[in-house]
Amino acid sequence: MIGQAEAHGAITVVNAIAMGKGAALGVDLLTKVEVEIGGDEKMVSIEGLNEDDSLVRMCVERIQRRFGLDEGFNVTTHSQIPPSRGLKSSSAVANATIMATLDAIGARLPYLEVLRMGAEASIDVGVSVTGAIDDASASLLGGVCLTDNAEGRLLARYEIHDDVRIVLVIPDRQIRKSEVRPDIMRMMAWMADMAFASASEGRWEQGMMLNGMVTSLGMGLGMDATRDATALGARAAGVSGTGPATAIVVDRGDEDDMMDAMACHGRTMVTDVWNGDGKWTLE
């Protein structure tokens, strides 16, 4: 039995660590997973992701337990998403692995169960502080997804139809979840609340800017890339996730100049907003 699936990356609009509610925006970077069920061995081949395969294994095993299976598996992954930079590589691989395993056994689950299963697996293996329902929602559903991570609920979702592109600045440094200080982030919950309110009202770019300040202060990250991008006319800019990548929103046609100007801060790449493919019913 062989199944295949793909899931998208995302950027942070509001980090959920500070106040328990978060928002993320889907982007057009892909993680692809193939799962073969059968035999005795349990093997994982990873390309373009973190070397630790514990999240992939956990997701497959959770699906097997959910449907009363206990078989060997062979999982192959490939990702365009730079890992441990705040661009939702873990959420994408969890979503894609769960969906590919479901495809392999010919089963389906509601979107919310897929999200919660991935969130629980992410917490169990230590790649997420909050379970990242916001990140997983944007990865699976696209658009801007606003969530209550503590309760595991999707609060709202809307699509972005402005003609914009997303420039990513990706430093060499990786940030592991073990480096995150939730206590410091929570001291700035009032700012995160303002950012979430802005995103809830459709002002996601404003929310992204406010969130970038909260996360940069909480993580001890510099804001040079954000400052320079803003000075160059970016519509919004801010650290994504817990960093260190910075996401920059620009009008289409301005991406090349922005990438050239930001190359001094790290590797740059450009992607598009991803609004979803309509496969999931939110009822």
N, C-alpha and C positions, 0 to 999 in steps of 0.2 A: 504494500500500500504506500503510494507516494503522494505527497501533497506539496503545493507551492503557495507562497503568499509574499506580499511586499507591504511595507509600511513606510511612512514618510517621517522625516525629521521635523523639528519645530524650533521656534525661538521663543524666549520668554517675553511676555507682556507684563505679568506680575508674578514674582516668586512667592510660592505658598508658604515658605518656611516662616516668614515673619508673623503671619496672622491666620494661617490655616486655609486661606482661600487664595486661589491662583488663577492665572490666565496665560494661555500660550497660543501661538499662531503657527499653523502648518506651513512648511516650506517644501519645495520640490527637490529634496534630497532623499534618496531611496535606500532602504535596507531590504534585501531579498533573501528569503529562506526557503530551503527545500528540506522536507522531512520524509524519511522512509521508515515505516514501522514494520518490524518483523525481525526474527532472529533472536540471538542471545546477547549480543554485544550492544553497548551504548556508547556511540562515538559522535563527536562533534568536530567539524572542520570549520575554522573561522578565518575569514579574509576581510581585512579592513575594519575589524572591531578589536576591543580589548582582548588580550590573550586568555583571560579567565573565562571559562565556558560555563560557570555555575548558573548564570541566569538562564541560558538556553536550556540546560538540563532541567532546571527547576520548572520551567514553563511546560516542557514536554511531559514531565512526570505529573504535574498538576492536571493536565488534560487527561492523561491516562487514568489517574485516580478518579477523576470526575465521571468517567465512563466505564469504570471497572476493568481497566486493562492493565497488563503488566508484561510488556514485551520489550525486546531490544529496539534500538532506533539508531538511525544514522542521520545527522543533521548537517547541512552545509549552508553557511551564511556568507553573504557578501554585502558590504555597506559602503556607501559614499559619504557617510557622516563621520567627521573626525571625532574620535572617542574622547571622553573626559574633558570636553571643552565647554559644556553647557548647551549642546545642540541636540539633545534628546536621543542620543544613540541607544541608550538602554531602553527607553520607552519604545523606540522603533523595533529593536530586536525582540523585545517581549511580545509586542503586538504581532509581528510577522511570524514568530515562532508558534504562538498560540494558534493563529489562523491557519498556518501551514499544517500543523498537527491535526486540527479539525478537518481540514481538507483531505488529509491522508486517511482518516477514519470515516469520512463521509458524514460528519456531524456539523451542527450549527449551534451557536449560542447567541443570546441577546448581546448587543454591544456593551451594555453596562457590566455584564458578567465577564466579558473579555477584558475590559478595562480593570476591573477589580482584581481579577486573577493575576494580571500582569503586575499591578501595583503591589499586591501581597508578595509575589515572588521577588520583586525589586527590593522590598524592605527586608525580606528574609535573607537575601544574599548580600545586603549592605551597599547596594548601588543607589539607593534613594533614601532621603530623610523622611519625606512625607508620603511616599507611595506614588507621587507624581501623577495623580489622576488628570491634572490639567495638561501635562505634557503628553500623556498617553491619549487623551481625548483629541488633542490637536493632531497628533500623529495618525490616529485612526479615522477621524471624522473630517479634518481640515477646517479652515477658517479660524476665527478667534473663538476659543472655548474657555468659558469661565466656570470654575468648579469650586465646590467645597471639599477639600481634600480630606478633612477630618471625618466627614460623613460619607465620602465616596460618591458624591452627587455631581452631575452636570447641571449647572444652574442656568446657563444660557449659551447660545452659539450664534454667531453671525459671520457672514462672508465679507471679504474685502474685495471691492471692485475698482479701487483706485488703480491707475496705471503706474504701479511702483515695482521696484526690484529691491532685493535684499542683498546688501554687500556684507560679507562676513570677514572679520579680521581675526585670525587664528594664531595666537602665539604658540611657540614650541612647548611651553609649559603645560602640563596636565594638572588638573585639580581633582583629587579623589574626594569622595564623600566623607572620608575620615578626617579631612581637613576643615570641614564646615563647622562653624560655631553657631548653632541655632539660638543659643541664649543671647548672643550679641545681635543677631538679626531681629529677634523678638523685641528688643529694646526700641526698635524703630517701627513697630507695628502701626503706629499712627500714620506714618508716611506711606506705608504699604496700603493702608486702608484708603488713603486718598487716591493712590494709583489704581486700586481695584474699582473704586467708585467711578473714576474717569473711564476705565475700560468698559465698565457696565453700561455707561451712557453712550458708548460708541466711540469715545475719544481714546482709542487704543494707543495712538502714538504718544499722547500726553502721559498715559499710564506707563508706557514703556520708558519714557524719559525719567519719570519719578522713581520707578522701580530700579533703574540703573544706578541712581544715586544711593538708594537703600542698600543694594547688594554690594556696590563698590565699597561703601563705608563698612558694611558688616563683614566683608571678606578681606578687607585691607588691600583692595585692588586700586591701582591708579586709574584715573579717568582721562588720561591723555588722549586716547583714541576717541572717546566720546566728545571731548572738547574740540579736537581738531575736526571731526566730522561735522559737528554742529556749526563751527566757524565756516566750513565749506558749503553750508546750505542744506545739510541733510534734513529730512522731514522729522526724523527721530533717530536716536542712537542710544545704546545702553548695553551693559554686560548681559549676556544671556545665561540663564540658569545660575549656577554659582561660579561661572567663568571658566577660564579666562577669556573666552571668545566675546567679541563685541559685535552686535548686530546693528546694521545701519540701514535705514529706510530712505531710498532716494527715488526721485522721479525717473521713469524709464528714459534712457538716453544719457543720464548722468552717471551711470554705473562705472564706466571705464575711467573717467576722470577721478572718481572717488577711489577706485581701486589703486590707481597710480599714486594718489596722494597718501593713501593709508598704508602703503607697502612698508614704510619704515616701522610700523607697529607690529608686523607679523605677516604671515602668509595670508593672501586675500583670495576670496572666491565669491562668486555671485550666483544667486538663485532666485527663484520666483516664489511668490505667495502660492500656497496650495489650498484651494477651497473645498477639497473633497471630491469624491466621485459619485456621491449619491447612493452608495450601496447599502448604507445602514439606515434603518428606520428608527427614529428617536421617540417613538410612541411607547 
